[in-house]
Amino acid sequence: MTVIHEINTLVWLGELSRRYGRRVTLGDVPAEVWDEVARPGIDTVWLMGVWRRSPAGLAIALRDASLRASFRDALPDLTEADIAGSPYCVRDYVVDDTLGGPAGLAEARSRLAARGLRLILDHVPNHVAPDHPWLTERPGCLIHGTPDDLAAAPDAFIEVSGQIYARGRDPYFAPWPDVVQLNAFSDELRTAAVDTLVSIGDQADGVRCDMAMLMMNDVFAKTWGDRAGAHPAEDFWPYVIERVRARHPDLLFVAEAYWDLEWALQHQGFDHCYDKRLYDRLVHEDAGSVRTHLQADLGYQRGLVRFLENHDEPRAAATLPGGRERAAAVTVATLPGATLWHEGQFEGRTVRLPVFLSRGPHEPADERLRSFYGSLLPAAAAVRDGEWRLLDSAGWPDNDSHRNLLAWSWTGTGARHVVIVNYSGTPAQGLVPLPWADLAGRACRLTDLLAGQTYDRDGGQLLAPGLYVDLPAWHSHVLALT
């Protein structure tokens, strides 16, 4: 199963340059660093932000006082040199020379592949930078406006080389000031998107598509109405993905997706879509809410990306303090579907760094948390094999704390595992019946892969009334059964 580690490429290379006292690019990252990246349990690396950033977009960002204030909040000793521009304001889909250029990326991909890791890169389907070549070479790819539009709504339109274009946006928020809107209904844009994604597929093993749901026909029509032109019979993503996969049949497609459109995007060709609902439930709600979410169709769940943070969300160590982060991490790590882990999450970083910046603040590592993740990821890799099943729990008339327990099993080839999480701030006890009928009449041993403890139990008792558990607040068991 796919386990992704997101790395902010520009910031990471800057940290490595300071660590080694020389300029480090993708082409000359030391071997021991690639060994560090290839930590047990990770099989895919997302090098976020490798494409050329936009000088025009950067100039717009530098004029935004609120944006600059957010930069200084994250990095109190901010300098102008630290502001690189947004990696989602793409000037061109060519690896930036400051990162090592295309040759550097090719070397990085080779180093990753030698360690059994796949490479994912970004694609931003909804918009481009105001100095992207398509504004002059392929203007049919864009949403256009008029001088009257610009006069009436200067925040929603932009003039570039005498032409008026709509700024990029989604249907619920104000336009993004530094990008220009692409037209999902345009045949020219669809052809250009296929060409771009084929080129990305030449350089990587997968692609993470930013705000993918914005290009769906219904969403795009709601956002742009008549400006987009005639509503195509075929949706954007089925058209594009089919043609890209004709060239790259194994290219992994990952969608950043919201608004409960994950299932639709899976059926339009995406392998995995962000599971923002699970994130929200883990951060803001309780075990019952999480359990309800996990009752969804298993095929749908396999196509989700579980996460506790990424570059768009606050740091887990800041939003899930103490034991709650560990309980949530065990949950995410051992569910079906893909998982996404963010650079710095394992070390307990708390500052969410704006993607415009090339440097972050120094934050000392939380060594205990790093050790926890160092045990969790390889344990989860061993657990997530075979058939997953959500398990029930039971309690007693005077003790219903079992409602705070989350439990599931994995049945693999020659391996059986049980995961039980107390997703609450108080102790929880309960009985969890295990699903394997052949345990009757057998002596069984349960080994906790995180704590190292072993428990000998009668197999019949594990079936009924079930495995007895007594977990402190936010604690868990990740058990191998033999």
C-alpha positions, 0 to 999 in steps of 0.5 A, spaced: 500 500 500 502 506 498 505 510 503 507 517 501 512 522 505 512 529 502 518 533 502 518 541 501 524 540 496 526 548 496 526 548 504 529 541 504 535 543 500 536 549 503 537 545 510 542 540 507 546 546 504 547 549 511 548 542 514 554 540 509 556 547 508 555 547 500 550 548 495 546 542 495 541 540 489 537 534 487 543 532 483 548 531 488 544 530 495 549 525 499 547 518 499 546 518 506 541 523 506 537 518 501 538 513 506 535 517 511 529 519 506 528 511 505 526 510 512 522 503 513 515 503 512 515 509 506 515 507 499 513 513 495 516 520 496 513 527 494 518 532 492 513 538 493 515 544 489 520 542 483 517 546 478 519 553 476 516 559 480 513 565 477 517 572 478 510 575 476 507 571 481 512 573 486 512 580 485 504 580 486 505 576 493 510 581 495 505 587 495 500 583 499 501 586 506 497 580 510 501 575 506 507 578 508 505 578 515 503 571 515 511 569 513 513 573 519 509 570 523 512 563 521 519 566 520 520 572 525 527 573 522 524 573 515 529 576 509 527 578 502 531 572 500 527 567 504 521 569 499 521 565 493 514 565 491 509 560 491 510 553 488 503 553 485 504 559 481 507 555 476 511 559 471 513 553 467 513 545 468 521 545 468 525 543 474 527 550 477 535 551 476 536 552 483 534 545 485 538 542 480 534 542 473 531 536 469 538 533 470 538 533 478 531 531 478 533 525 474 538 523 478 534 524 484 529 519 481 534 514 480 537 514 487 530 513 490 528 508 485 535 504 487 532 504 494 525 502 492 522 508 492 517 511 487 517 519 486 511 523 486 511 530 483 505 536 483 500 538 477 496 544 478 490 543 473 486 549 475 491 555 474 498 558 471 502 564 473 501 570 469 508 569 466 506 562 463 508 561 456 500 559 455 498 566 456 501 568 449 502 561 446 496 558 447 491 563 450 485 558 448 487 555 454 485 560 459 478 564 461 478 571 458 475 577 461 474 584 458 476 591 460 469 592 463 470 586 467 477 589 470 474 595 471 468 592 475 472 587 479 480 588 479 481 583 484 478 578 480 481 579 473 488 581 471 491 585 465 497 581 461 500 584 455 494 588 453 489 582 454 484 581 460 484 574 464 480 571 470 484 570 476 484 563 478 479 561 484 474 556 487 467 557 487 467 559 495 473 564 496 476 570 493 480 569 487 488 568 488 491 574 486 497 571 483 495 566 478 490 566 472 485 561 471 485 555 466 478 553 462 477 546 463 472 546 458 477 548 453 479 543 448 486 546 447 487 546 455 485 539 455 490 537 450 495 541 453 494 538 460 495 531 457 501 533 454 503 536 461 502 530 465 505 525 459 511 530 460 511 529 468 510 522 467 516 521 463 520 524 470 516 521 475 512 515 478 506 519 480 502 526 480 499 529 485 493 534 482 492 540 486 485 542 488 483 536 482 475 537 484 475 544 481 476 541 474 470 537 474 464 539 469 459 540 475 464 544 479 467 548 473 460 550 471 458 553 477 464 557 478 465 560 471 458 559 468 457 562 461 465 564 461 467 557 460 463 556 454 459 550 452 459 544 457 463 538 454 459 531 454 465 528 457 468 530 464 475 533 464 479 528 468 476 521 464 478 525 458 485 527 460 487 520 465 485 515 459 490 519 454 496 520 459 495 512 461 496 510 454 503 513 455 504 511 462 499 506 464 502 505 471 502 513 473 499 514 480 494 519 480 493 522 487 487 528 488 487 533 493 480 533 493 474 536 498 467 537 498 465 529 499 467 529 491 472 523 493 468 517 490 466 521 484 474 523 482 476 515 484 471 513 478 474 518 474 480 515 474 484 517 480 488 512 484 487 516 491 484 522 493 485 526 500 481 523 506 479 530 509 473 528 512 477 523 516 482 528 518 477 533 521 474 527 525 480 525 528 482 533 529 475 535 532 471 529 533 470 523 537 471 515 536 464 514 534 465 519 529 471 516 526 468 509 527 462 511 522 467 514 517 470 507 517 463 503 515 464 506 508 465 501 502 472 498 503 473 499 495 472 507 496 476 506 503 482 503 499 482 509 494 483 514 500 489 518 502 489 518 510 493 524 513 494 528 519 498 534 516 500 536 509 503 543 507 496 546 507 494 543 514 496 546 521 502 541 524 499 535 527 504 537 533 500 543 534 493 541 533 493 534 536 498 535 543 500 529 547 497 522 546 492 524 541 497 525 536 500 518 537 493 515 537 491 519 531 497 516 527 496 509 529 489 510 526 492 513 520 497 508 519 494 502 520 487 503 515 486 501 508 488 506 503 494 510 502 497 514 507 501 521 507 506 523 512 509 530 512 516 532 512 518 535 519 511 531 522 516 525 525 520 530 529 514 534 532 515 541 528 509 545 530 510 551 525 506 551 519 511 554 513 507 558 508 509 555 501 512 561 499 518 561 503 525 557 502 527 557 509 523 555 516 525 556 523 529 552 527 525 547 531 529 542 536 526 535 534 522 531 539 526 525 540 521 521 543 516 522 538 521 521 532 522 514 536 515 513 536 514 514 528 520 510 527 517 504 530 510 505 527 511 506 520 515 499 519 510 496 524 504 499 520 507 496 513 507 489 516 500 490 519 497 492 512 497 486 508 491 482 506 483 483 508 481 489 513 475 488 517 472 493 522 471 490 529 466 491 534 467 492 541 462 491 548 462 493 555 458 492 561 452 495 564 456 500 569 462 501 564 460 503 557 467 506 555 468 501 550 465 506 546 471 510 545 475 504 542 476 503 535 478 496 533 480 493 526 483 486 524 488 485 518 488 477 515 494 476 511 498 470 508 500 467 514 499 473 518 494 476 523 494 483 526 489 486 531 489 494 532 485 497 538 486 505 539 483 508 545 481 515 542 479 519 548 482 522 553 480 517 559 481 510 560 477 505 556 476 498 557 472 493 553 471 486 549 473 485 542 471 479 539 476 477 534 474 474 527 478 468 526 473 462 528 479 457 527 482 460 534 477 455 538 481 450 542 488 453 541 493 457 545 494 464 542 500 469 543 499 476 542 505 481 541 504 488 541 509 491 535 510 498 538 510 496 546 514 489 545 509 486 550 506 479 549 500 476 552 498 469 552 490 468 551 485 462 550 483 462 543 476 460 544 476 466 549 478 471 544 472 469 539 467 470 545 466 474 549 473 477 546 479 480 547 479 484 554 483 491 553 484 496 558 487 502 555 489 509 558 487 515 555 490 515 547 493 509 548 493 503 543 495 496 541 498 494 535 498 486 535 500 480 531 497 474 533 500 467 533 
